[in-house]
Amino acid sequence: MRLSAFEQSSLYVRLCDLLQLVFLE
């Protein structure tokens, strides 16, 4: 499955948001 650069960056941002939620609890 190939992702465009935009899709990759938005996925990366979402991942970072999730990590923040987990670690800042």
Number of C-alpha atoms within 10 A of each C-alpha: 2 6 9 7 9 9 11 12 12 11 13 12 12 12 12 12 11 11 11 11 10 9 7 6 5
